[in-house]
């Protein structure tokens, strides 16, 4: 183990750099979160808006049934 103590920013940077490597994560959701973080736009409102947009995109891509 390293004796180096990482700053909070270093820990968060490392987290966002590695999160796409985590098995089973939704790539679109994580990709959007990484994008927001990289742009310095990771706020609660931006996250909510991005997740709502992803949800609407997913709903619009579902095939419509012929009732």
C-alpha positions in Angstrom: 0.0 0.0 0.0 1.2 3.4 -0.9 1.9 6.0 1.8 0.6 8.7 -0.5 -2.6 10.3 0.6 -4.8 11.2 -2.3 -6.9 14.4 -2.3 -10.6 14.2 -2.7 -10.3 15.5 -6.3 -7.8 12.7 -7.1 -10.2 10.1 -5.6 -13.1 11.4 -7.6 -11.1 11.7 -10.8 -9.9 8.1 -10.4 -13.5 7.0 -9.7 -14.8 8.6 -12.9 -11.9 7.3 -14.9 -12.5 3.7 -13.8 -16.3 3.5 -13.5 -16.9 2.3 -17.1 -14.7 -0.7 -16.3 -17.2 -1.9 -13.6 -19.1 -4.9 -14.7 -22.8 -4.6 -15.0 -23.1 -0.8 -15.1 -25.4 0.9 -17.6 -23.0 2.4 -20.1 -25.3 5.2 -21.2 -26.0 6.4 -17.7 -22.4 6.2 -16.6 -21.3 7.8 -19.8 -23.6 10.7 -19.2 -22.4 11.1 -15.6 -18.7 11.0 -16.7 -19.5 13.6 -19.4 -21.2 15.9 -16.9 -18.2 15.5 -14.5 -15.7 16.2 -17.2 -17.5 19.3 -18.2 -17.7 20.5 -14.6 -21.5 20.3 -14.8 -22.2 17.5 -12.2 -25.0 19.2 -10.3 -28.2 17.6 -9.0 -30.3 19.5 -11.6 -28.0 18.5 -14.5 -28.0 14.8 -13.3 -31.8 14.8 -13.0 -32.2 16.3 -16.4 -29.7 13.9 -18.0 -31.4 10.8 -16.4 -34.8 12.0 -17.5 -33.5 12.5 -21.1 -32.0 9.0 -21.0 -35.3 7.6 -19.7 -37.3 9.4 -22.5 -34.9 8.1 -25.1 -35.3 4.6 -23.9 -39.1 4.9 -23.8 -39.1 6.3 -27.4 -37.0 3.4 -28.6 -39.4 0.7 -27.3 -41.4 -0.8 -30.2 -45.0 0.1 -30.0 -47.4 -2.8 -29.8 -50.3 -3.2 -32.3 -53.4 -3.1 -30.2 
